[in-house]
Amino acid sequence: MGGRSRAAAVSAAVFAVADAQALPVRDGACDAAVSALALNFLPAPEAAVAEATRAVRPGGPVAAALPVRPDGSIALTARAWAVRGRRPAR
């Protein structure tokens, strides 16, 4: 994508505050979906990933970034641990 078309794509981007598990868009309405450090805060992250997949056009990218500890385990938030009834190992 050239500089001029990249700028046009960025200016056409739409940002909205919405429930990640119930996005207010029709099926396939989005070109891509990105979640950065958010899924571990949700009570049902699988539902949010399914919803993002529904909202993205067929073949479009769905990406997520999660905090990962050096041992490879996912660093869950205190809320996520409380929901699961466990405490993180120290």
C-alpha angles and dihedrals in degrees: 000000000000124000094259095048091044090055090049091051092050092048089051093053116116122210122192140170108237144141106280089214094053110032115192095231135096122253112288094006095130130068093211143352128216129184115189116191093330110100094074089061094057125092091222110025091170089062091052092051090049090049092049090050090051092050095049121083116255109284092013119135123261113188134178133186121202130181108258126193121227089258090059097252119130113254102230122197123249089255092054090050091049091051090052092045094238138106123227117257113252 
